[in-house]
């Protein structure tokens, strides 16, 4: 009799344990889905740091979750495009490779993998053919800042006119607009030359033998 009671108690304990395990799994899946949903919403806004945080939290709970892997890869890729951070591009490549393990036939995942791969190929071609591209890009930043500040000054003059209706503010805004137009033209000219150098593969840092043209390797 006692033995039968022990067996019944053990069976009840086992059933309870299995039930709790099932609840834990359901709760984990619910949290992962919530994180993925919040990550998707952050990508739509877009808020890339928030999206990265949400997908990373989802992966902490379920490392094999393909949705979170793809979401994180896309977030890192967009961050690389927005901030020009090469390491993010490499991280995105690692994440998308991991995602393909769990969703090898998913069209969206394959498309993103191809996009990331092409970006890395273009980066290698540019870096290999024109290693000074980074310093030239940095040299252009002050010009961009001048345009931004000039635009703000024009807006300020227009606002001042709205407060005192003195047309001298509009005259200054017009003069600054002409200056801004000239600066924008100079930037465009420099950007065209910059693009030509990168596409042709001609680099001042690389010397070639006399009579031999520099190697040309066009960006795909």
Buried (B, 14 or more C-beta within 10 A) or exposed (E): EEEEEEEEEEEEEEEEEEEEEEEEEEEEEEBBBEBBEBBBBBBEEBBBEBBBBBBBBBBEBBEEBBBBBBBBBBBBBBBBBEEEEBEBBBBBBBBBBBBBEBBEEBEEBBEBBEBBEEBBEEBEBBEEBBEBBEEBEEEEEEBEEBBEEBBEBBEBBEEBBEEEEEEEBBEBBEEBBEEBEEBBEEBEEBEEEBEEBBBBBBBEEBEEEEEEEEEEEEBE
